[in-house]
């Protein structure tokens, strides 16, 4: 049964970006990723009960975050939408985290990383072939006129996702997790395959035209440089480089912000206005679209050009505050602090690359919403779980 759980878990990780295969199960809307998660949970419960194994709950912060999710769902005006968001963006991804810390270890993570790597290759090839018109629009993309803007005079690849920016938000962290395969894959032929896969993913990222994605990739690589310098030249040198990176980050944000259209700037302004009106509880799960529609009444230019793209605040931290309230934002910060402390202690292993992947998510989150989506949420908790995995000597073996 333990091996069955691991097999389902590995398959689940591969299926993360394919959540768009949606259907109803017993009247409940779901997708292929969620079905795999709940199948793994059922097998895990059977294994834990049969063997009377002790459950590893991990840290307290993921579960406190769920409390903020519950509050956000309660205050939301659309309870059905809020329940779907809670299930798809929080409950199912956190269950992935729970499965990993209970059935994975520092050895089995290699199989999980490889599953994620092959999923990344499929998505990257999909995006590249799409750019050269080998792959067309998917069934749900054909009915959406917003996709036509990405296929115009300056086409941008978006793969199976809703926009090129979503493609970049998926690819950048997966590139860093995939880099960890070079730490345990030794044969030169296999390393060439892995390197080729990473090159394919970077090409797909460039074809997405996402400036935020490219900057996030560059900043995470600079953090890696800081870590290397810190180990060789000492703490003072690494602090100096870190300060330069911080300055570069601010400069990059300053350069990218004016390049955005007026609509995005107005989205930021409306988001801040919502926070000022609801500073503690936020506006509730999934309420952003309704709230910004109310606030923008009387602004016909924004309604025509900006409102169709105002599905979220285009900033990770604003999105967390608005959806989960101030308490959710604080818990999210503490959750990240614990992760960073755990991940930095991994000298050269998968944990180091998980740290770089998280840095990319947080950096890109300054100019886009890098969590509030099924695959991005699952990817976040997959990365978050890696430093908390038990050692290879633990009973979790596969």
VMD Tcl script that draws the C-alpha trace (Angstrom):
set ca {
  {0.00 0.00 0.00}
  {2.90 2.37 0.77}
  {4.31 1.83 -2.74}
  {0.83 2.43 -4.19}
  {0.67 5.78 -2.38}
  {4.07 6.76 -3.77}
  {3.14 5.72 -7.30}
  {-0.04 7.81 -7.14}
  {1.92 10.69 -5.59}
  {4.50 10.65 -8.38}
  {1.69 10.55 -10.97}
  {-0.03 13.43 -9.15}
  {3.08 15.61 -9.39}
  {3.26 14.91 -13.12}
  {-0.41 15.92 -13.47}
  {-0.01 19.28 -11.70}
  {-0.04 21.43 -14.89}
  {-2.84 19.40 -16.49}
  {-5.58 20.56 -14.11}
  {-7.43 22.03 -17.12}
  {-8.90 18.54 -17.75}
  {-11.99 19.36 -15.71}
  {-15.17 17.37 -15.10}
  {-17.87 16.74 -12.50}
  {-17.54 13.86 -10.05}
  {-20.71 13.02 -8.12}
  {-21.96 16.48 -8.97}
  {-18.83 18.25 -7.69}
  {-16.63 20.15 -10.18}
  {-13.07 18.80 -10.07}
  {-10.08 18.04 -12.27}
  {-7.58 15.28 -12.94}
  {-5.03 16.63 -10.44}
  {-7.53 16.77 -7.57}
  {-8.78 13.26 -8.30}
  {-5.20 11.97 -8.13}
  {-4.64 13.80 -4.81}
  {-7.75 12.37 -3.17}
  {-6.95 8.88 -4.49}
  {-3.51 9.15 -2.88}
  {-5.10 10.35 0.37}
  {-7.43 7.33 0.51}
  {-4.51 4.94 -0.06}
  {-2.45 6.86 2.52}
  {-5.16 6.54 5.19}
  {-5.40 2.79 4.60}
  {-1.61 2.47 4.92}
  {-1.40 4.60 8.06}
  {-4.23 2.73 9.79}
  {-3.02 -0.72 8.75}
  {0.55 -0.11 9.92}
  {-0.45 2.15 12.84}
  {2.19 4.60 11.74}
  {2.57 7.97 13.40}
  {1.30 10.85 11.27}
  {3.76 13.64 10.47}
  {1.78 16.89 10.48}
  {4.74 19.14 9.76}
  {4.66 22.74 10.98}
  {1.60 24.58 12.22}
  {1.60 27.37 9.63}
  {-0.05 25.51 6.71}
  {-3.01 24.65 8.95}
  {-3.26 28.18 10.35}
  {-3.35 29.37 6.76}
  {-6.37 27.11 6.25}
  {-8.09 28.96 9.11}
  {-7.62 32.21 7.18}
  {-8.97 30.44 4.09}
  {-12.07 29.43 6.07}
  {-12.60 33.02 7.22}
  {-12.16 34.24 3.65}
  {-14.75 31.75 2.43}
  {-17.23 32.75 5.16}
  {-17.10 36.47 4.38}
  {-17.20 35.93 0.63}
  {-20.52 36.83 -1.00}
  {-20.30 33.95 -3.46}
  {-19.97 30.89 -1.20}
  {-19.93 28.42 -4.09}
  {-17.04 30.17 -5.80}
  {-15.21 30.52 -2.48}
  {-15.64 26.80 -1.74}
  {-14.16 25.93 -5.14}
  {-11.18 28.22 -4.54}
  {-10.62 26.79 -1.06}
  {-10.67 23.25 -2.47}
  {-8.55 23.83 -5.58}
  {-6.04 26.43 -4.39}
  {-5.56 25.48 -0.75}
  {-6.97 22.15 0.46}
  {-5.78 19.95 -2.43}
  {-2.29 21.58 -2.62}
  {-1.79 21.38 1.16}
  {-2.79 17.71 0.99}
  {0.04 17.31 -1.53}
  {2.39 18.82 1.05}
  {1.05 16.42 3.71}
  {1.50 13.41 1.44}
  {5.07 14.37 0.65}
  {6.19 14.80 4.27}
  {4.50 11.52 5.28}
  {5.47 9.28 2.37}
  {8.52 10.93 0.85}
  {12.09 11.30 2.05}
  {15.36 12.79 0.85}
  {15.85 9.80 -1.44}
  {12.38 9.42 -2.98}
  {12.23 13.14 -3.77}
  {14.38 12.29 -6.79}
  {11.50 10.40 -8.38}
  {9.11 13.25 -7.58}
  {11.49 15.81 -9.10}
  {11.84 13.73 -12.26}
  {8.04 13.54 -12.57}
  {7.90 17.33 -12.35}
  {10.77 17.60 -14.86}
  {8.96 15.52 -17.50}
  {5.75 17.50 -16.96}
  {7.75 20.70 -17.50}
  {9.14 19.30 -20.77}
  {5.65 18.51 -22.05}
  {4.43 22.02 -21.24}
  {7.55 23.69 -22.70}
  {7.36 21.70 -25.95}
  {3.66 22.47 -26.13}
  {4.38 26.20 -25.88}
  {7.20 26.09 -28.46}
  {5.17 24.09 -30.98}
  {2.28 26.45 -30.42}
  {4.49 29.41 -31.27}
  {5.31 27.80 -34.63}
  {1.63 26.91 -35.23}
  {2.14 23.19 -34.92}
  {-0.21 23.04 -31.93}
  {-3.47 24.98 -31.99}
  {-5.81 26.29 -29.32}
  {-7.38 23.91 -26.84}
  {-11.11 23.29 -26.60}
  {-11.61 25.85 -23.81}
  {-9.28 28.42 -25.39}
  {-11.13 28.55 -28.71}
  {-14.18 30.18 -27.18}
  {-12.19 32.92 -25.47}
  {-11.43 35.93 -27.70}
  {-8.68 37.14 -25.31}
  {-6.38 34.42 -26.66}
  {-6.38 36.05 -30.09}
  {-4.25 38.92 -28.77}
  {-1.42 36.46 -28.10}
  {-1.49 35.21 -31.70}
  {-1.28 38.59 -33.44}
  {1.64 40.44 -34.99}
  {3.87 39.80 -31.95}
  {2.76 36.32 -30.88}
  {3.49 35.05 -27.37}
  {3.44 31.41 -26.29}
  {1.04 30.43 -23.53}
  {0.79 26.65 -23.84}
  {-2.30 25.14 -22.22}
  {-2.64 28.07 -19.79}
  {-4.76 31.21 -19.74}
  {-1.95 33.63 -20.64}
  {1.79 33.81 -21.43}
  {2.42 35.16 -17.92}
  {0.88 32.01 -16.41}
  {3.22 29.93 -18.58}
  {6.20 31.88 -17.19}
  {4.93 31.59 -13.61}
  {4.86 27.81 -14.03}
  {8.15 27.42 -15.91}
  {10.55 29.51 -13.80}
  {10.20 27.60 -10.49}
  {10.10 24.25 -12.30}
  {13.36 25.12 -14.05}
  {15.08 25.50 -10.67}
  {13.58 22.31 -9.25}
  {14.67 20.50 -12.42}
  {18.21 21.83 -11.96}
  {18.45 19.69 -8.82}
  {18.45 16.56 -11.01}
  {22.05 17.40 -11.91}
  {23.00 16.66 -8.29}
  {21.97 13.00 -8.47}
  {22.06 12.12 -12.20}
  {25.63 11.10 -13.04}
  {25.75 9.35 -16.48}
  {26.79 11.87 -19.12}
  {24.05 10.78 -21.55}
  {21.31 11.35 -18.99}
  {22.83 14.69 -18.02}
  {22.72 15.79 -21.66}
  {19.02 14.89 -21.78}
  {18.38 16.89 -18.61}
  {20.37 19.86 -19.91}
  {18.43 19.72 -23.20}
  {15.17 19.74 -21.24}
  {16.24 22.82 -19.31}
  {17.20 24.59 -22.54}
  {13.77 23.76 -24.00}
  {12.08 25.22 -20.92}
  {14.15 28.43 -21.11}
  {13.29 28.81 -24.82}
  {9.58 28.43 -23.96}
  {9.99 31.04 -21.21}
  {11.56 33.51 -23.67}
  {8.77 32.85 -26.20}
  {6.22 33.72 -23.52}
  {7.52 37.28 -23.60}
  {7.11 37.58 -19.83}
  {9.49 40.22 -18.50}
  {8.52 39.36 -14.94}
  {9.43 35.71 -15.56}
  {12.83 36.56 -17.03}
  {13.61 38.93 -14.16}
  {12.54 36.30 -11.60}
  {14.84 33.75 -13.27}
  {17.75 36.21 -13.24}
  {17.23 37.24 -9.61}
  {17.08 33.62 -8.42}
  {20.33 32.91 -10.29}
  {21.88 35.91 -8.57}
  {20.78 34.53 -5.21}
  {22.57 31.31 -6.13}
  {25.66 33.42 -6.85}
  {25.34 35.03 -3.40}
  {25.17 31.60 -1.77}
  {28.26 30.39 -3.64}
  {30.21 33.56 -2.83}
  {29.14 33.38 0.80}
  {30.51 29.87 1.16}
  {33.83 30.73 -0.49}
  {34.51 34.33 0.52}
  {32.56 34.71 3.73}
  {29.48 36.42 5.06}
  {30.53 40.01 4.36}
  {31.01 39.40 0.65}
  {27.65 37.64 0.39}
  {25.92 40.53 2.20}
  {27.45 42.99 -0.27}
  {26.20 40.95 -3.23}
  {22.78 40.59 -1.55}
  {22.56 44.37 -1.22}
  {23.40 44.74 -4.91}
  {20.69 42.20 -5.78}
  {18.17 44.11 -3.67}
  {19.08 47.29 -5.54}
  {18.82 45.45 -8.85}
  {15.40 44.11 -7.86}
  {14.08 47.58 -7.09}
  {15.55 48.89 -10.35}
  {13.97 46.03 -12.32}
  {10.57 46.67 -10.78}
  {10.94 50.39 -11.50}
  {11.81 49.64 -15.13}
  {9.05 47.10 -15.67}
  {6.24 49.05 -13.99}
  {6.14 52.01 -16.40}
  {6.17 49.57 -19.29}
  {2.90 48.10 -18.11}
  {-0.25 49.57 -19.61}
  {-2.37 52.02 -17.69}
  {-4.88 49.28 -16.92}
  {-2.50 47.35 -14.68}
  {-1.53 50.49 -12.79}
  {-5.21 51.16 -12.19}
  {-5.67 47.57 -10.99}
  {-2.99 48.21 -8.37}
  {-4.73 51.43 -7.33}
  {-8.10 49.71 -6.99}
  {-6.47 46.89 -4.99}
  {-5.01 49.38 -2.52}
  {-8.41 51.06 -2.25}
  {-9.98 47.68 -1.37}
  {-7.36 47.11 1.33}
  {-8.03 50.54 2.78}
  {-11.73 49.66 2.98}
  {-11.15 46.12 4.35}
  {-7.75 46.25 6.11}
  {-8.21 43.32 8.50}
  {-10.58 40.71 7.04}
  {-9.97 41.42 3.37}
  {-12.75 41.10 0.80}
  {-13.12 37.31 0.91}
  {-12.11 34.46 -1.39}
  {-12.81 35.05 -5.05}
  {-14.39 38.49 -4.55}
  {-11.80 40.58 -6.38}
  {-13.60 40.63 -9.72}
  {-16.90 41.71 -8.17}
  {-15.26 44.38 -6.01}
  {-13.20 45.95 -8.77}
  {-16.27 45.96 -11.02}
  {-18.11 48.03 -8.40}
  {-15.19 50.40 -7.85}
  {-14.59 51.04 -11.55}
  {-18.15 52.15 -12.30}
  {-17.78 55.55 -13.91}
  {-14.42 54.69 -15.49}
  {-15.43 53.59 -19.01}
  {-11.84 53.45 -20.28}
  {-10.85 50.98 -17.58}
  {-14.06 48.97 -18.03}
  {-13.24 48.52 -21.71}
  {-9.49 47.96 -21.59}
  {-8.64 46.92 -18.03}
  {-11.58 45.11 -16.48}
  {-11.34 42.03 -18.76}
  {-7.86 41.40 -17.29}
  {-8.72 42.31 -13.69}
  {-9.22 38.75 -12.47}
  {-6.67 39.29 -9.68}
  {-4.50 42.15 -8.33}
  {-1.40 41.15 -10.38}
  {0.58 41.09 -7.14}
  {0.97 38.04 -4.89}
  {1.01 39.96 -1.61}
  {-1.99 42.15 -2.43}
  {-3.87 39.01 -3.48}
  {-3.14 37.23 -0.20}
  {-4.16 40.27 1.85}
  {-7.40 40.75 -0.08}
  {-8.40 37.07 -0.13}
  {-7.19 35.95 3.32}
  {-7.05 39.18 5.30}
  {-4.19 40.63 7.29}
  {-3.96 37.49 9.44}
  {-3.51 35.37 6.30}
  {-0.73 37.67 5.09}
  {1.05 37.41 8.45}
  {0.73 33.60 8.51}
  {2.03 33.48 4.94}
  {5.07 35.51 6.02}
  {5.77 33.21 8.98}
  {5.30 30.18 6.75}
  {7.92 31.53 4.36}
  {10.30 32.41 7.19}
  {10.21 28.79 8.42}
  {10.74 27.52 4.89}
  {13.76 29.76 4.27}
  {15.37 28.69 7.54}
  {14.94 25.00 6.67}
  {15.93 25.27 3.02}
  {19.15 27.22 3.52}
  {20.61 24.42 5.63}
  {20.58 22.04 2.65}
  {24.09 22.29 1.22}
  {23.82 21.58 -2.47}
  {20.87 19.17 -2.35}
  {17.31 19.50 -3.66}
  {16.54 21.88 -0.79}
  {18.89 24.49 -2.24}
  {17.04 24.44 -5.56}
  {13.70 24.54 -3.74}
  {14.98 27.72 -2.10}
  {15.84 29.22 -5.50}
  {12.44 28.18 -6.89}
  {10.70 29.91 -3.97}
  {12.81 33.03 -4.49}
  {11.64 33.07 -8.12}
  {8.00 32.74 -7.04}
  {8.31 35.56 -4.52}
  {10.23 37.84 -6.90}
  {7.78 37.30 -9.76}
  {5.00 37.80 -7.21}
  {5.91 41.49 -7.01}
  {4.46 42.03 -10.49}
  {2.00 39.15 -10.82}
  {-0.09 36.70 -8.78}
  {2.12 33.61 -8.55}
  {-0.12 31.48 -6.31}
  {-3.86 31.85 -6.95}
  {-4.22 29.18 -9.63}
  {-4.50 25.38 -9.39}
  {-1.09 24.44 -10.79}
  {0.75 27.37 -9.20}
  {-0.69 26.58 -5.76}
  {0.24 22.90 -6.10}
  {3.73 23.85 -7.26}
  {4.14 26.19 -4.29}
  {3.31 23.45 -1.77}
  {5.45 20.91 -3.61}
  {8.40 23.27 -3.24}
  {7.47 24.12 0.34}
  {7.47 20.44 1.35}
  {10.98 19.65 0.12}
  {13.01 21.03 3.09}
  {10.61 19.31 5.50}
  {11.13 15.83 4.07}
  {12.50 13.24 6.54}
  {15.99 11.82 6.08}
  {16.80 8.76 4.00}
  {17.02 6.65 7.16}
  {13.39 7.34 7.97}
  {10.84 4.56 7.49}
  {9.42 6.39 4.45}
  {11.24 4.44 1.78}
  {10.40 3.72 -1.86}
}
mol new
graphics top color blue
foreach p $ca { graphics top sphere $p radius 0.5 }
foreach p [lrange $ca 0 end-1] q [lrange $ca 1 end] { graphics top cylinder $p $q radius 0.2 }
display resetview
